[in-house]
Amino acid sequence: MPYLTKEKKADFFTKFGGKATNTGSIEGQVALLTERISQISKHLQENKKDFSTHRGLMQLVGKRKRLLTYLSKHNLSGYRELIEKLGIRK
């Protein structure tokens, strides 16, 4: 069972990337990764000894961090707006 349906993915890219077909937008990718990270974190709270999933989570967090770093260097106002919408940095 996939963690996100096609409709939910399209909704993420519409909300953050401009339109549903703009799947390459940094904002849409970060939003999708954030959703996936939250779902995996919930799984790991129940399954504390699932170390392979923990490693995958760390890889996703690293990927999101790299995308956010790129966005902050190239579009600082967009970066600030995105982290405000997603609520990832306090």
N, C-alpha and C positions, 0 to 999 in steps of 0.2 A: 504494500500500500504506500503510495507516494506521500510525502509529508505536505505537499501543496498540490492543489488541483490546477489545471490550466487557467481556470477562471480567476483563481486567487493570485496566481503569478501575473496574469494580465492586469489585474487590479493594482498590484504593487507597482508595475512599470507605468501604468497610467497615472497613478498618484505621484510617484517620485520621478519618473523619467520623461514625462510629457505625454507619451502615447504608448499603447500596448505593444507596438512593434519595435519600440526603441529599447531592445533588450541589452544593448551594449552600454547604456548610460551608467555612469559610476554611481549616481544616486540610487537608481533602481537595484543595482547589484548589491550595494551596501544594505539597502532595506531588506532584500531577500536573505542576505547572510545574517542579518540581525534576527529575523524571524526564525531562521534555522538554528541559530545559536541558542535562542531562548527555548526552543523545543528540546534540543539536546541537553541543555542545562537541567530542564525539568526531568528528563529521563535519568540523568546522572544523580539527581537527588534521591531517586528511588533505588537506583542500582549503583551503589558506591564502588563496587569492585570491577566495574566494566572499564578496564583500562584502555582497551583499544578504541572505544568510543571517546574516552577522555583525550586521547591523542588526536583523533579527528577533530574534536572541538577546538583544541589548541591550534590546529592548522587553519581552521575557519576563522578563528579570532585573529591570527596573524595575517591572513588574507584581507580581512576587513580593515585591519590597521594599515596595511600597505595602500589599500584603495583610499582610505581616509587621508593618509599622508599626501598622496598624489592630488587629491581634491583640494586639500588645504593649500598646497603650493600653487595650484593653477586657478582656483576659484574660491577665495577665502569667504566671501559672502555666502556662496552656495554651501560651503562646508558648515558654516555656523548655522545656517537655516536647516540643514539636514540633521545635524546633531540635536538641534532643538526639537524637530519633529519626532525623531526617533527616541529621544531621551536617553542617549547612551553615555554622554559625558556630563557630569554635574558641574 
